[in-house]
């Protein structure tokens, strides 16, 4: 079996625009790779079909798993007539807004394509990634990148200056669909401008979903506000409930004093494209 590290991401900017005819919202986002990663191992077998296992028992191991779907796409588009066994070692919290499932899917596309001697081009892999999910294409680009459309149109940007941050994981998640509905009801969707200077966008550090946190959870909104009052910069990770503490007047780890005991947190750092997409197959 061969393995690949599948790194997580954060959104340094997430502007949600109007609802499109296809049911998705137009968004403008800046993706950033981070050092937390899952590991996907893949083996080719003579027996046809896909088998998948995960170190996290909460992760589905059937055809609903994105990594499984990614393997299906490669098999169908290449005509490979053997089988695939996938093992996922989870470190990125499931449903935490750091893109673990999407990164595993992108890693599966990359690694399986490599094991089959690269029958698919980069553009074909990106097309498959976009079909799998809005943020899956980013994980084929890595580093710092601009995302438009529903997030699947990705443009690589120069790596941003390295930084550390704290990711806070409440003991519950925010349903993504409901967060979008809250934005729609509050008429809080932003005007998405595609041609703004990316360097300016990088400095804005805004997330449209921050406007509706309190409608989903007063507990999360209250903790975020207390941390802001301590002088730290705080924003949701994606649509939450995970949130990020990006900068402040003291050690980032000091935010743990503001957190309910049952909430988890970890200190992470950004990574450049060469690390996110390095030759990490082993």
N, C-alpha and C positions, 0 to 999 in steps of 0.2 A: 504493500500500500504506500501511496505517496501522500504527503500532507502539505497544507497551505494555511498560513495565518490570515485570518479575515478580520481586519481592523474595524472598529466602530467609527462613528462620526458624531459631530454636533452641527447644529445650524447656527452660525454666527449672526445670521440675518434671516428672518422668515416673514415676508409680507404676503398676506393672503388677499387675492383680488376677488373679482366677481365670479359667480358660478357660470361655468361654460355649458354649452349645449349637450356635451357628452356626460354631464353629471359631475365633472371634476372642477375644482377651482383653479383659476390662474394663480400662479405663485411666482415670487422672486425670492431666491434664497442663496445664501453663501454656505456651502458645505465645507467642513474641515475634518480631516482624518485625525483620530486620537489613538493613543498608545494601547488602549484596552482591546484585546482581540479574542475571538474564538479560534479554534483550529479544526479544519475540515480534513479528514483523511478519506481517500477514495482508492478502491481496488477494482480492477476489472475481473470479471468472472465468466466462466463458460456458460453457466446457467443464465438464461435470459431473465430480464426483469430488474427491478430496483429494490434493494434492501437498505434501510436507514436505521441507525441507532443514535441516541443522544445521551450525554452525561446528565442532562437536565430532564427529569421525568415529566415535567410540565410541557415539554416541547412535543408536538405531534410527530410521529415517525411513519406517517402514511402519506398518501398523495396530496394531502393538504399542506405539507411542509414545502416552503419555497425552494429549498435545496433539492428536494425530490423533483419539483416541477422544472427546475433548471436542468437537472440531469435528463429528464424526459425530452426537453427541447433539443439538447445536444444529440441524443440518441436518434430522434426522429429526423433531424435535419442532416445528419451525417450517414444514416443508414447502418449504423453500428448494430450488429446482430448478437452481441454478447450481453452480459449482465453488468451491473454496477452495484458495489457495496459502499455505502457512505457512513462514516462515523463523525459525529459532531461533538467536540469538546467545548462546552459552553462556559464562557467567562463573562460575556456581555449580558447583563440582566435582560430577561425576556420582557418585552413590552415597556422597556425603559426609555424609549426615544433615542437610543444610540445606534439604531439600525442593525442590530445583530442578525436578525433573520435575513434582511436584504444583503448584508455583507456575506453571509454564508452562501446565499444563492449566487452572488457574483463570483465568490471563490470557487464554487462548484463548476460554474461555466468555464472559468480560467483553467482549473486543474484538469477537468475532464477533457477539455479541448487539447491540453498539452499531452495527456496520456494517449490520446488518439492521434498524436503527431500533427496537431494544428490544422485540422481540415477547415475550420471556420475562421474567417477574417475578423479583424477588429470591428468592422462595421456590422457584421453578422452577429457578433457577440453583443454589441450595444443594442441591436434591434431586439434580440431575445431578452436582454435585461429590461428594456422598456416595457415589454409585454408582461414581465414578471411583477413589476412594481415601479412606482414613480421614482424612488430613490435608488433602485438597484443599479442604474447606469453610472451613478456617481462612483460606486465602488470599483468600477473598471477604470476610473480616471484618477481618483485619490488626491491627496494633498489638499490644496485650497481650490475651490471651483465654484463657478456661478451656475445656478440652476434656474431654468425658466420653463414655460409651459406648465405642466402639472408637476414639474421637478425633474422630468426625464430628459430635458434638453440641457446638456452639461457642457460647460466651457471651462477648460483648465485655466487657472490663474496662477501667477507667481506665488510660490509658497509665502505665507504670511510669517511675520516674526514669531519665533517660538514663544509659547506661553503655557502656564499651568492654570488649572481651575479645579473646582470641586463640583462633582455631580452628586446631587441629593436624590435619593429614591424613597419617596413615601411608600407606605405599605399597601397602597391601592393605586390603580391606574385610571387614567381618563380615557373613556372611549373616544377614539379619533373622530368618528362620525358625529357624535354629540357636540364635540368642541366646534366643528365646522358649523353645525346648526346654530349653536349659540352665537357665533360670529354673524351669521346671516340674520338672525332675529334682532341682534343688537345693531345691525347695519354698520358693523365695525370693520368691514373689509376695506383694505387699503387700495389706493390707486397704484397699480404695478407699472413702473416705468422700466422698460428693458434697456435703455441706453444711458443709464446713469454711470458715472465713473466708478468702477469696482473698488478703487482705493477709498473713495468716499463711503461706499456701501459697507466696506469692512469696518469702518469706524462707527457706524450707526448703532450696531448691537441692539437691534429691535426685533420683537416677535409679536405679530398680530394677536396671537392667542393670549398674551399677557393681559389683554383687555377684558377677558372673560373668565379668568381664573376663579374669581370669587363666586361666580355663578355656578361653577362646578364644585368647588371646595373652599369653604371659608377657612378651613384649617391650613391648607397649602397657601392660600392668599395671605393669611395672617403671618405665617412664618416667613414668607418671602418679604413681606413689608418690614418685619422686625430686622431682618438681615440688611435690608436697604437702609433703614434708620441707623444702623451701625456703620454705614458708609461704604458698604460693599455693592458692587454691580451684580444684579440678579436678573435672570431671564429664564423662561421655560425652555426645556429641550424639546424641540418639535411641538407637538400638541400636549405635552405633559403626560403624566404628572411629574416626571423627573424635571428638576430645574437645576440651573447652573449658577455657580458663584464665580464670577470671572475676574474680579479685581476688587481691591479694598485697601483700607489703611493699615491692616495688620496681617498676620499669617492667615492664609485661607482656611487652615484647619480649625481656626477659632470659631467658624460658623457651627461646628458640631455642638457647641454649647446652647445654640438656639433651637436645636432639633428635638422632637419627641424621641424618646429612647428607642422606640421600635423602628424608627426610620433608619435606613442605611445610607452611607455616603462613602465616597472614595475620591482621592486626589489624583487627577489625571493630567496629561499634557498633550499638546498638539504634536503631530509628526509631519514631516515633509513628504512629498510625493514619492521620492526615491525609497523611503522606508515603507510607506503604505503599499507600494507596488513593486518592491524589490524582488529579487530572485529568491523568494521565501518558500519555494517548494523543496521539501526535504524528505 
